[in-house]
Amino acid sequence: KSEIHEEITCNYYSMDFNIDDIRETYTFSQACQETVPQAIKCFLESTSFEDSIRTAISLGGDSDTIAAITGAIAHGYYGVPKSIEEEGLAYLDEELRRIYDEWTVFICSRYNSEISLIHNSKQASIIIFPDHEKLKASIEKLRVELSMLVLERDELLYVECKNIEMAYMLELGGLEYKAYELHCTLLRLKRKVELIQARKNRQEKVIISKIEEILDLEFVQYQKKLEEQIDKMNAAIDRSNMEALSKEESREFKKLYRTIVKVLHPDINPDLSEGKIQLFHKAMEAYEHGDIKGLRIISSMVTHLELPEESKEISTRLAEEKERISKLLQSLKEEISNIKFNYPYTMKPFIQSSEKIEERKEELKERINQVEKSLMVYKAKIEEMLR
């Protein structure tokens, strides 16, 4: 099901919702794009043919349509329980039942013929080790899951989190920079007063240039943080000026990257050459910068790395590979969770609320106003001390 979910998400519909989340608001729609995604989701969340139908009907609205679509999908995956099939066929009239029976005979004979050819061909060329085959299938499934999690992690790091930070900086970055700059200026003036007063107490000559040199050294970290804030603002502006991908390009973009990840990611393929590892780093850079042309070029250069052929000796290696990938999966899940519980992802609800943004703007403006008043007081005090 993970592969089905991935294929649908990359090429057809967004699957970033749960049935329980849409149950209260779901209503009838004649458009396929407003019924098919929900039907697919009913199937993906199901545990059996019957469960998928029950889930679809529970949504209400166009329950007959969505149940029919869900049933067709579930039929292909689970098959139909014999009792349900017999009950359904009982509703067909004589002519429809004849057509159904003729089609069943035709399709079954064709299917059995093809299976027989495939089976005979395999028997003639290789010896199948059942445990080996199960391990290979299991590892391939884990690799697919791992590549999807890598895509999710990188989508969070290089796209969603950067977009969140960009939106935050464009809305509030200017005011926050100004507030922090004034705060640093105020701290510097306070320290300047202390240094001047200390020299006066010792009856030393006050040389402002010397005091400024001391302040420059003491406030290096503050200045560094201001420069970092400027860099963030510039990055946000640059990102906002990037050419946005169309919906179709966005799907292709994710699919290209996931294909590259499956072939070139060092965690999935630990025996890569240095050249292929460098190529993967180029792919990461292209992904981070939304460079679909770069990903197309890299994707055209790589082919999928096959699992080793059957042999009894290789089974141990496959078992070790399965364990290695399983550990990577757990680590990646923890990393994704960590991203979602930290800045900037935690700012996502904030930037989606115009009310909260306006409140924050007013807070910053008020803080700036208060600091500016304090600055005037300290500047006047310094002038008085130097008379």
N, C-alpha and C positions, 0 to 999 in steps of 0.2 A: 504493500500500500504506500510505502514511503516513496517508491519510484513513481507510482501513479500520481501522488500528490505533487511531486517535483515536476513531472512533465506538464501537468495541468497548470501549475503556477507559472512555469517558465514560458509556456506557449499560448495559454488560453485565458484563464481567469485567476483572479486573486483568491487565495484560500485562507486569508488571515482573519477568520472569524470562526466562532463555534455556534452550533445549532441552538444551544441554550441562550446564547447572547442575543439572537435575532427572533426568538420565539414570540415575544410579546408584540413586536412591531411588524412581523412578516405579514404581507397582504398579497392578494392575487395580482399577477402581472402576466400579460400575454407575450412579453418579450422573452426570448430564450435566455438572454444574458441575466434576466432577473429570476429565472427558474432553474436553469441547468446548474449553475454553481452551487445552489442550495441542495439540489438533488445529489450532486457529486459528494457534497459534504455529508449528507445523510448516510451515503454508502461508506465513506471513509471512517465515520465514527461508529459504524455498526459492527456487530460481532457475528451476524448471520444474515441469511436472506430475509427471514421474517423480521429480525430486528431493524434492518434498513427500511423496510416498508412501514413498520410501526413509527419509526422516527420521522419519516416523511409525512405521514398522516397527522402526526401530533402537531405539526406546524400550523395546520389549518389553511385558510386561504384557498389556493388552487390545489387542494390536497389530491384530487383525482389526477391532475396532470403531473404534479411533482412525484406522486407515488408511482405513476407509470414509468417515468424517466428513471427514478431510483431503482425500481424493480428490474428494468432492462439492464442497468449497470450491474446490479447485484447478481442477476442471473449469469452474466458473463464471468463473474468472479467466484460465486459460491455454488452456482447451479440452483435448481429449484427442487425443494423436497418433493418426493413422489406423491405424497398425499395432496399437497397443494396443486401439483401439476394435474392430477386426475380430476380434482374438483373443478379446476379452471377449464379443462377440456370438455367437461360435461355441459358447459354453457354454449359450446359451438354447435351450429346447425350442421346438417349432414354434409353439405358441400364444403364448408370451411374445414370440417374435420378431415374430409378426403384430401384436400390440398395440404393440410398439415401433415398427414400421414405420409403422403408421397414425398414431401420435402424432407421429412425426417429420414426416410429410407435412402434418399439421394445423398444427403449431406453426411450421414453416418457411414455409408459405403465409401464415399470419397475420403473422409477423415481416416477411416481404418486403413485404406490403401496407402495413404501418405505416411501414416505412422509405421506401417509395415516396411515401407521402403527405407525410412530413416533408421529404423531398428536394425534391418539387415545390413545397411551401410556401416553403421557403427560397429556391429558385431564383427564385420570383416576386417576392420582397420585397427581397432583398439580393444584392449581389455579394460573393463570398467571396474574400479575399486569403489564400492558403495560409500565407505567411510570417507575416502578421498574426495569423492564427488560432493558429499554433504559438506565437507569442510570448505571446498572451493566455493560452493554456493553461499555458505554462511559468511565467508570472508568477503565475497563480492557484495553481499547485502550490507555488511558492516562498512565497506568502502563507500558505498553509495550514501549511507547515513552520515559517515564522516565528512564526505565532500559537501553534503547539504549543511552540516553544522559549521564547516569552515566558511561556506558562503554566508550563512546567517551571521557568524561572528564578524566577518569582514564587511558585510553590509552594515552592521551596527557601527563598527569602528570607522570605516572610511566613507560611509554615505550618511546614515541616519544621524550619528553623533555629530558629525561635521556640519550637517544641515541644521541640527538643533543649535549648535554653538554659533553658527553663522546667523541664524534668525535672532538669537539672543543678543549677539554683538551689534547687529544692525539696529535693533530696537533700543538697546540700553547701553551698548559699549561706549558711545560718546559721552554720555552723562556719567557713567561709572569711571571713565578715565579722568574726566574733569574733577569729579569728587575726590578721587584718590590723589591726583596731582595737587589739589589745594590742601588736602590733608598732609601730604609730605611737606609742602611749603610751610604750613603752620608749625609742624614739628621742628622744621629747620629754624624757623624764627624763634621758637621757644628756646631751642638749644643755643642760638646766637645770643639771646638775652643772657643766658647762664654764663657763657664764655666771656661776654663783655663785663658782666658783674664781677666775675672772678678776678679779672685783671684790675678792675677798679678797686676791689678789696685789697689787692696786693700792691696797689698804687703803681701799677705798670702802665706803660703807654699802650693804648688800644690801637692796634694796626689791623684794620678791617680785612685787608688782603690775606693776612696770615690766618685770621679767623675763618675766612671763606675756604682756605685750603684745608683746614681741619674739618670743616663741615662737609666738604666734597668727599673726603675720605670716610667720614662717619656715615654718610648717606649713600654710599655706593650701591648697597642692596636695594634701597628704595628706588634709585634711578634705574637699576636693572629691571625691576618689576614694572616700572613705567614703560620701558622700552619693549618688554614682553607684551604688555597690553597693546601697544601700538602695532606690534607684529600681528597680534590676533585680529585687530581691527582691519589691517591690510589684507590678511588672509580671508576674512569674512567678505570684504569688498570684492576681492578677486574671485572668490567662489560664487558670489551673487552674479558676477558678470560671465560665468561659464555658460556655454551654450547647453540648454537643457535637452535631454534625449526625449524623443517621442515615446509613446506607450509601447509601440512595436520595437523600437530600438532598445528600450529599457528591458524588455523581455529577452531580446537577443543578447544584450549585454550580460545579464545574469547567467544565461545559458552558456555563453562562451566562457565566462570565468569559471563556472562550475566544471565544464569539460576540461579546462586547463588544470584546475585544482586536482581532478581525479588522476591526471597523467603526470603532473609535475610537482605536486606538493610533496616535500621531503618526508612528512609524517606518513603519508599514504604509500609512498614509494621510496623506501630508505636507501636503495642502491643507485640513486641517480648520479650521473656524472656532474662535475663542477659546472660544465657548460649549461646543462639543463637546469641546475639550481639557479644560475644567474638569469636564465630565461624566465624562470618562475618569478624572480624578484622584479624583472621587467614587467611581467603580467600584473603583479601587485601594484606597481607604480601606475600602470595604465588604468587599473580598476579604481585606484584612489583618485585619479584625475579625470575619470569619466571618459577615457580615451577608447572609444569603441573600435576605431580603426586599428589601433595598436593591438587590441585583443583579437581582432579578426586575423591579423598577420600571424600572431603567436599561435592561435588556434590552428591555423592552416599548416603550421610547422610540426605539430605534435600528433602522435597516434597513441592509442591506448596501450598501456603495458599489460601483457597477458600474464595470467597466473601460470605457474609451471605445469608441464604435462604430467600425466598420471605415472606414479611409481610408488612402491611401498616405502622407499627410503625418504620420499619428500613429505610424507604425512606428518612427521615430527616438526618439520619446518613450518608447515601450514598451521599446525596447532599453536606454535609459538607466535606466528603472525596474527592469528585470531586473537590471542591474549593481548598482544601488543596494541592492536587497533582498538580493542575493547577498553583498554586503559586510556588511550588517547581520547576516545569518545567521552568518557567520564570527565577527563580533564577539560575538554572543550566545553562541555555542558556547564561546568563550574565557572569557566572563563566568561561564557555568555551571561550567566547569572550575575557575575561580578560587574560586568559592564552595565547591566540594567539597574544595578543598585548604586551606581556612582555617577558623578558629574561627567559629561553633560547630559547623559540620558535621563537623569532624574529631573532635568529642567523641562522635559517634554510637555507635561501637563501645564506648566507655567507659560511657555511660549504659545500654547494653544488657547490661552485665556486672555483676551484683550483687556478684560477688567483688571486682572492681576498685573499686567504690563503697565497699565495706566497708574495703578496704585504705586508700583515700584518707581515709576518716573517721578511722581509727586514726592515720594520719600527722598529721592536723590536730589531733586531741585531744592527741597527744604534743607537738606544737609549742606548743599553747596552754599545756600544763602547764609546759613549759620556760620560756616567756616569763613566765608568772605568777611563777615562782620568781625570775627575774631582776628583775622589777618590785619584789618585796619587798626585794631587796638594794639597789636604787637609791633606793627610798623611805626606807629606813633610813639610807642614806648622806647623803641630803639633810637629813634631820632632824638628823643629827649635825653637819653643816656649819653649820646655822642656830642651833645652841646658843650 
